[in-house]
Amino acid sequence: SYLTLLFLNFVSETQKLTTFLSQIIFMVYKLIQYLLRLYLPVFFKKMEFRGLDNIPQDKPVIFAVNHQNAFLDGILVALKQRRPVFFLTRSDVFKGRGIVKIFKILNLVPIFRAQDGTSDIKTKNYETFKYCVRELEERKPVLIFPEGESEPIHHLFDLKKGVARIAFEAEAKNNFKLGLHVVPVVVNYENHFK
């Protein structure tokens, strides 16, 4: 019938728009990545990356990164990745519609923590973990700071269970055939304050 054709046309156009918007977001992400590659060497005399050839490019990856610098750690990891990385980011910075939209373009995903004054963490993180599992199923890398906090010192804090929980949930949902890799990453600064 005419209504069915109209509906199917609407669905088709919506899918085209979604694909177009995804491509725009990808281009913005890659532009930011390019600008950071130019910008960061101005502030860092030497940046050394090791083991990049050990990161699978065609499989789902969780980057488990130590967290000495609240802003730079995730950027330094994403800088050398071909695929856009999805960053779990403390939820208390997701304030205001405009900020949330910008964060979405940058692939920042809210993670809820008690120290940020969030109540009912388990329920709120359920959606975050579901989102991460979907991204991993599409072979997209997810970055998490398992320490759950950032301090500018050479010390590893106790690890939280988020990495294990996301990895287990993703593999269990896929009958343990997803081929997920958890890649431990160490970011080390010679001097945090220079």
C-alpha positions as CSV (number, residue, x, y, z in Angstrom):
1,S,0.0,0.0,0.0
2,Y,0.9,3.6,-0.3
3,L,1.5,4.0,3.5
4,T,3.9,1.1,3.5
5,L,5.9,2.5,0.7
6,L,5.9,5.9,2.4
7,F,7.1,4.4,5.6
8,L,9.8,2.3,3.9
9,N,11.0,5.4,2.1
10,F,11.2,7.3,5.4
11,V,13.2,4.5,7.0
12,S,15.6,4.4,4.0
13,E,16.1,8.2,4.1
14,T,16.6,8.1,7.9
15,Q,19.3,5.4,7.5
16,K,21.0,7.5,4.8
17,L,21.0,10.5,7.2
18,T,22.3,8.4,10.0
19,T,25.1,7.1,7.8
20,F,25.9,10.7,6.6
21,L,26.0,12.0,10.2
22,S,28.3,9.1,11.3
23,Q,30.7,10.0,8.4
24,I,30.7,13.7,9.5
25,I,31.4,12.7,13.1
26,F,34.2,10.4,11.9
27,M,35.7,13.2,9.9
28,V,35.6,15.6,12.9
29,Y,37.2,13.0,15.1
30,K,40.0,12.4,12.5
31,L,40.5,16.2,12.1
32,I,41.0,16.6,15.9
33,Q,43.3,13.6,15.9
34,Y,45.4,15.2,13.1
35,L,45.5,18.6,14.8
36,L,46.7,16.9,18.1
37,R,49.4,15.1,16.2
38,L,50.7,18.5,15.1
39,Y,50.1,20.3,18.4
40,L,51.4,17.8,21.0
41,P,55.1,17.8,19.8
42,V,55.2,21.5,20.6
43,F,54.8,20.7,24.3
44,F,56.6,17.4,24.5
45,K,60.2,17.2,23.3
46,K,60.0,13.5,22.9
47,M,57.1,11.1,22.7
48,E,57.8,7.4,22.4
49,F,55.3,4.8,21.5
50,R,56.1,1.1,21.9
51,G,54.2,-2.1,20.9
52,L,51.8,-0.5,18.5
53,D,52.2,-3.4,16.2
54,N,50.8,-5.7,18.9
55,I,47.4,-4.1,18.9
56,P,44.9,-6.0,16.8
57,Q,43.3,-3.8,14.1
58,D,40.4,-6.0,13.1
59,K,39.2,-7.2,16.5
60,P,37.5,-5.6,19.4
61,V,39.9,-4.1,21.9
62,I,39.6,-2.7,25.4
63,F,42.5,-0.4,26.3
64,A,43.1,-0.6,30.0
65,V,45.2,2.5,30.6
66,N,47.0,3.8,33.8
67,H,45.9,7.3,34.6
68,Q,48.6,9.8,35.6
69,N,47.2,12.8,33.7
70,A,43.4,13.5,33.7
71,F,43.4,15.0,30.2
72,L,46.3,13.6,28.2
73,D,46.4,9.8,28.9
74,G,43.4,8.9,26.7
75,I,44.5,11.3,23.9
76,L,48.0,9.8,23.8
77,V,46.5,6.3,23.3
78,A,44.0,7.4,20.7
79,L,46.6,9.5,18.8
80,K,48.2,6.4,17.3
81,Q,45.0,4.4,16.5
82,R,43.5,4.1,13.1
83,R,40.0,3.4,14.5
84,P,38.2,6.0,16.6
85,V,38.4,5.1,20.3
86,F,35.5,5.3,22.7
87,F,36.6,6.7,26.1
88,L,34.8,6.0,29.3
89,T,34.8,9.4,31.1
90,R,33.7,10.3,34.5
91,S,30.0,11.3,34.4
92,D,30.2,14.5,36.4
93,V,31.6,16.4,33.4
94,F,28.6,15.6,31.3
95,K,26.7,18.8,32.1
96,G,24.6,20.8,29.6
97,R,23.2,19.7,26.3
98,G,25.9,21.4,24.3
99,I,28.7,19.7,26.2
100,V,27.0,16.3,25.9
101,K,26.7,16.7,22.1
102,I,30.4,17.7,21.8
103,F,31.4,14.7,24.0
104,K,29.3,12.4,21.9
105,I,31.2,13.6,18.8
106,L,34.5,13.0,20.6
107,N,33.3,9.4,21.6
108,L,33.2,10.2,25.3
109,V,31.0,7.8,27.2
110,P,29.9,8.6,30.8
111,I,30.9,6.2,33.6
112,F,29.3,6.7,36.9
113,R,31.4,6.7,40.1
114,A,30.6,7.1,43.8
115,Q,33.3,9.7,44.3
116,D,31.4,12.0,41.9
117,G,28.3,12.0,44.0
118,T,26.4,9.6,41.9
119,S,23.8,7.3,43.5
120,D,22.6,4.0,42.1
121,I,25.8,3.5,40.2
122,K,25.0,-0.1,39.2
123,T,21.8,0.9,37.4
124,K,23.3,3.9,35.7
125,N,26.4,2.0,34.5
126,Y,24.2,-0.8,33.1
127,E,23.4,1.4,30.1
128,T,27.1,2.5,29.7
129,F,28.3,-1.1,29.8
130,K,25.6,-2.1,27.2
131,Y,26.8,0.7,25.0
132,C,30.4,-0.5,25.3
133,V,29.4,-4.1,24.5
134,R,27.6,-2.9,21.3
135,E,30.7,-0.9,20.2
136,L,33.0,-3.9,20.9
137,E,30.7,-6.1,18.8
138,E,31.2,-3.6,15.9
139,R,35.0,-4.1,16.4
140,K,35.4,-0.6,17.9
141,P,38.0,0.0,20.6
142,V,36.9,1.1,24.1
143,L,39.3,2.8,26.5
144,I,38.9,2.6,30.3
145,F,41.1,3.8,33.2
146,P,40.8,0.8,35.5
147,E,42.2,2.8,38.5
148,G,39.1,5.0,38.4
149,E,41.1,8.1,39.4
150,S,43.9,10.2,38.2
151,E,47.0,11.4,40.2
152,P,50.2,12.8,38.7
153,I,52.5,10.3,40.5
154,H,54.3,7.1,39.4
155,H,52.0,4.8,41.3
156,L,49.3,2.2,40.2
157,F,46.2,2.5,42.4
158,D,43.9,-0.5,43.1
159,L,42.0,-1.5,39.9
160,K,38.3,-1.4,39.7
161,K,36.3,-4.2,38.1
162,G,35.0,-2.3,35.0
163,V,37.4,-3.8,32.5
164,A,36.6,-7.3,33.6
165,R,32.9,-6.7,33.7
166,I,32.7,-5.2,30.2
167,A,35.0,-7.9,28.8
168,F,33.1,-10.7,30.4
169,E,29.7,-9.3,29.4
170,A,30.8,-8.7,25.8
171,E,32.2,-12.3,25.4
172,A,29.2,-13.9,27.3
173,K,26.7,-12.1,25.0
174,N,28.6,-13.6,22.0
175,N,29.1,-17.1,23.4
176,F,32.8,-16.3,24.1
177,K,33.5,-16.1,20.4
178,L,33.9,-12.3,20.1
179,G,37.7,-12.5,20.1
180,L,38.0,-9.5,22.5
181,H,41.5,-8.3,23.4
182,V,42.3,-6.5,26.6
183,V,45.4,-4.4,25.9
184,P,47.2,-3.0,29.0
185,V,48.7,0.4,28.3
186,V,51.2,2.3,30.4
187,V,51.5,6.0,29.9
188,N,54.6,7.4,31.6
189,Y,55.6,11.0,32.0
190,E,59.2,12.0,32.7
191,N,57.9,15.1,34.4
192,H,54.2,15.8,35.0
193,F,54.6,19.5,35.6
194,K,56.8,20.7,32.7
